[in-house]
Amino acid sequence: MAEPATRRMTLDEFLAWDDGTDRRYELRGGVVTAMAPPMPRHGLLALALGGEIRSALRPRPTCRVFSEAGVMLPDRNDTFYVADLAVICEPLRAEDRLIRNPVLIVEVLSPSTAAIDRQIKVPDYRLIPSVMEILLIDSESAFAEVHRREGDRWITEMMRGLDAALALNSVPLTISLSELYEGIPLPEPLTPAVGMSG
């Protein structure tokens, strides 16, 4: 099995590179980074949301939702992200290997990826002119965070708890978090031990 090259790669080199496995990688600033396999609830959440988005897009035949979407940044030849979901609203060509001009990008947060998703990917995704919304969904609790482009600025909206509702503008979708998280086992919240004092 070939190991990721220790030298920096361009996007073209990265797309041509093959390590001989099914392992997933991203290219971050020219550095090849292995992605850990997601927890089952991460996959269930992405699948549930992808299904809801797909249903919402039926009236828009040119719009499609993609899982494990390869996203590149404008004017950057050193970065390639694999988003959990992305929506494009233009015809897809048979030869396309990348998602071009996404209107919505979704990342499902896990403890190992949340910091990278929030601190690195969200600012980078905001650089893509076509992106109208970036949605972060937590796999550990009923929580969603929407970064929405409004003119030349970005607004962040947070929804917490199963009673909250998630509404998207880039896709005609409004769904309660209780519906979205239905059947997805979330970890029990940490509670202080009885008799312990701080």
N, C-alpha and C positions, 0 to 999 in steps of 0.2 A: 504494500500500500504506500503510495506516495504521500509524504507529509507536505503541509502547506509550505510554500517557498518562504525562506526567511527574508529574502529581499522584498522590496516594495513592488507592487504590481499595478499596472494600469487596468482600467476597466476591460479593455480588449483582451489583455493577457489573462485576467481573471475569468472572463467568460469562456476562453479557450482552454483553461486549466481543468484538469480532471484528476481527482485523487484516487479514483478507482473504487470509491465507496458510495453509499447513499447518504452520507453525512451532509448536512447543510452548512454552508458558509456564507458570510457577508464580507464585503470589502469596505473597510472603514479607514479613510485617509490613506489608502494604498496598502493597508495591512490586512491580510487574510485572517478572519476571526471565525472559529468554529462555533456553531450554535448548538446549545444543549438540547436534547430531545425534550419536547414539552410534556408537562404533566397531563394525565388524561382529562382533567377538568378544563385545562387550557384549550385542548382540542375540541371538547364538547361545547365550550362557550363560543369559540370561533365558528364552529359548524352551525350552532343555533342562530347566531347573529347573521352568518352568511345566508342561511335559509330565509330569514326574515327580510333581509335586504333583497334577495333574489325575487321573492314574492312582491315586494314593493316596487320593483323595477319592471314588472310585466307590462305596464302601459308604456314603457319607454324601451322599445326594442333595440335601440342602439346602445343602451347602457347595460353593462355586465359587471358582475362581482367576481373577483378572482381570489382564491386562497393561495397562500405562500407566494404572494405577488412580488416579482423582482422589480424594484423601484430604483431608478437612477436620478441623480440630481442634475439640474441644468448647469452647463459649463463646468462640470466636475468630471474628470476622467479617473478619479481615484476612489469612488464610493459607489457601492451597490448594496442596497438593503433588501431584506426579504420581509415584507410586511405580512401580518397575519391575513389581512383582507385589503383589497383595494377595488375601487369602482372606477371604470372608465366609461365615457359616453361618446365614443367615436368608433368607427369600424375597426375591427381587428384584422390585421393582415396575417396570412398563413405563415410568413417568415418571421414574425415578431417573436423575440425571446424575452423582451422586457415590457413592462407596463409603461405606456407613455401617456402623459397628460391625465393622471388620476384626478378625480374630483373629490374623492373620499379615501382616506387611508385609515386603517384600523390596526391597532396593536393591542393584544391581550397581555396585560401586565402579569408578571410572576415575580417572586422575590429576587430571582437572579437577573431579570431583565428590566425591572421598573426604572432604575436609575438611568440606564442607557437610553431607554425609550423616552423618558422625560427630558433628560439633560442634553442628549446628543441628537436623537432622531427627530423629536418634535421641532426643534429649531431648524434642522436641515429640511424637513418636510415643508416647512413654511416658505422655503425658498422656491418651491415649485409653483409657478404662476397659476396652473390649473387647479391646484388644491383649494377647495372651499372649506373643508372640515377635516380635522384629525381627531379620531375618537380613540380614547384609551379606556379599556374595560378591565377591571381588576378580576383576577382569577381566585383571589383569596377572600373577597368580601363583595357584597352588592354595592358596587361603586362604578360610576362612569364619569369621564371627564371629556368634554368636547371643546376643542380649540377651533373657533369659527372665524373665518375671514370676513370682516365687515369693512369694505372699502380698502383703505391702506393700513388698517390696523387689525389686530387679532383680539378676540374676546374669548375668555375661558369660562365655561359653565360646568359646575360639578353637580352630580346627582348621587345621593347616598341613601341606602336603605331600600328594602323591597317595595316600599310604597311609592318611591320616586318614579318618574317617567322620563324616558330618553326620547328627545325629539331631534331629528336631523333635518337640515334644509337641503343638503346636497342630494339626498335620497328622500322620497316622500314616505318617511317612516316615523311613527311615534309608537313606542312600546314601553310597558311598565317593566321595571327591573325584575319584578316577581315573575313575569312571563318569560323574560330573557333567561333568568337563572333557574327556571323550573327544571327539576331533575338533575341539577348540577350540585354535587356534594361540596359544600364549602367547609373549610376548617372551622372548628369551634373557636369562638373568640376567647382570648386569654382572660381569665378571671383571677383576682388575687386569692391566695390561699386563706381559708377561714382561720381567724385567730392571729394572723400576721399583722403587724403594725409597721408603718413606714417611719 
